[in-house]
Amino acid sequence: MIKGLRVDHRLLHGQVAVSWFSSLDANTILIANDDVAKDEFRKSAMRLAKPHNAKLVMKDLDYSIQAIKEGLTDKYDLFVVVESVQDAYRLIKETGAFKELNLGGTKATSETRNVSKAVNLSQDEEKLLDELVSNGIEIEIRQVPNDKKLLYVDTK
């Protein structure tokens, strides 16, 4: 069962490992990221950040999409973390398995607009999110579960 999907450019860190993982009552974290899947150093760093009671899986995006579509993840209480809005968009569109998206942290660049303390979005990212909202996906902005939920549509 999928418990949540989060965009966080830092992937696995304290907020994800402690706050979100426990509040979602998950038992497995899936890091769906092409770069991490092929980088042993980053994998080692992620293993150090995982909660002691968590199973941690790190796979590329294509494999993650296929595994979700084929039901390979159904036996887990799964919390999925991706690095970008584009990756979340692909997971949502290609699996049909997600009804909600949490935006936790995206980097500020010269091409982004700040929409909350830790979320910065480009025009292209906003178009993707707008499409998801129009397809019934609830998109929230929260760094930790105890924060007040801010809906993406309210940042427009």
C-alpha positions in Angstrom: 0.0 0.0 0.0 1.3 3.4 -0.9 1.4 5.7 2.0 2.7 8.9 0.4 4.7 10.6 -2.3 7.1 13.5 -1.5 9.3 15.8 -3.6 12.4 16.7 -1.7 15.6 17.7 -3.4 17.6 16.3 -0.4 15.8 13.0 -0.7 16.4 11.2 2.6 17.2 13.3 5.7 15.8 13.9 9.2 12.4 15.3 8.2 11.8 12.4 5.9 13.4 9.7 8.0 11.9 10.6 11.3 8.8 12.8 10.9 7.2 11.7 7.7 8.1 8.0 7.9 6.6 7.5 11.3 3.5 9.8 10.7 2.6 7.8 7.6 3.0 4.5 9.5 5.2 3.3 6.6 7.6 0.4 6.8 9.5 1.0 3.6 11.0 4.0 1.9 11.5 4.0 -1.9 14.0 6.5 -3.2 13.1 6.7 -6.9 16.0 8.5 -8.4 18.2 7.7 -11.4 21.4 9.2 -10.0 21.2 7.6 -6.6 20.4 4.2 -8.1 23.8 4.1 -9.8 25.9 6.0 -7.2 27.2 3.7 -4.4 28.5 6.7 -2.4 25.0 8.3 -2.3 23.4 5.0 -1.5 25.7 4.6 1.5 24.8 8.1 2.7 21.1 7.3 2.3 21.5 4.1 4.3 23.0 6.1 7.2 19.9 8.4 7.2 17.2 5.8 7.2 15.3 4.9 10.4 16.4 1.7 12.1 13.0 0.1 11.6 12.7 1.0 7.9 13.4 -1.0 4.8 15.1 1.3 2.3 14.9 0.6 -1.5 16.8 2.8 -4.0 15.9 2.3 -7.6 15.8 4.3 -10.8 12.6 5.9 -11.9 11.8 3.5 -14.7 12.2 0.5 -12.4 10.1 2.2 -9.7 7.3 2.9 -12.1 7.3 -0.6 -13.4 7.4 -2.1 -9.9 4.4 -0.1 -8.7 2.5 -0.9 -11.9 3.2 -4.6 -11.5 2.2 -4.7 -7.8 5.7 -5.6 -6.6 5.4 -2.9 -4.0 1.9 -3.9 -2.7 3.3 -5.9 0.2 4.9 -2.8 1.7 3.5 0.2 3.4 5.5 2.4 1.0 6.6 6.0 1.3 8.1 7.2 -2.0 10.5 10.1 -2.2 11.7 11.7 -5.4 14.0 14.6 -6.1 12.0 16.7 -8.5 8.5 17.7 -9.6 9.2 16.1 -13.0 9.9 12.7 -11.4 6.8 13.0 -9.2 4.7 13.9 -12.3 6.0 10.8 -14.2 5.3 8.5 -11.2 1.8 9.9 -10.9 1.0 9.8 -14.6 2.5 6.5 -15.5 1.3 4.5 -12.5 -2.0 6.0 -11.6 -1.3 4.9 -8.0 -1.1 8.3 -6.3 -3.9 10.7 -5.3 -1.8 13.1 -3.3 1.6 14.7 -3.6 3.6 16.4 -0.8 6.1 19.2 -1.9 8.7 19.3 0.8 11.7 21.1 -0.6 12.9 22.3 -4.0 15.9 24.4 -4.8 15.7 28.1 -5.5 17.2 29.1 -8.8 17.1 32.2 -11.0 14.2 30.5 -12.9 12.0 29.7 -9.9 9.3 31.5 -7.9 9.3 31.0 -4.1 5.9 29.6 -3.1 6.8 28.7 0.5 9.7 28.6 2.9 11.3 25.6 1.2 9.5 25.2 -2.1 10.5 27.0 -5.3 8.9 26.3 -8.6 9.7 27.1 -12.3 7.0 27.9 -14.8 7.4 24.4 -16.3 7.0 22.8 -12.9 3.9 24.8 -12.2 2.4 23.7 -15.5 3.0 20.1 -14.5 1.5 20.6 -11.1 -1.5 22.5 -12.6 -2.2 19.5 -14.8 -2.0 17.2 -11.9 -4.5 19.3 -9.9 -6.8 19.5 -12.9 -6.7 15.6 -12.9 -7.8 15.5 -9.2 -4.4 15.1 -7.5 -4.2 17.0 -4.2 -0.9 18.8 -3.9 0.2 20.0 -0.5 3.2 22.0 0.7 4.5 20.9 4.1 8.0 20.3 5.4 6.9 18.2 8.4 3.6 16.6 9.2 2.9 19.0 12.1 3.1 22.1 9.8 -0.1 23.6 8.6 -1.1 22.1 5.3 -0.8 24.6 2.5 -2.5 23.5 -0.8 -0.5 24.3 -3.9 -3.6 25.8 -5.5 -3.7 28.5 -2.7 -0.2 29.7 -3.8 -1.4 30.9 -7.2 
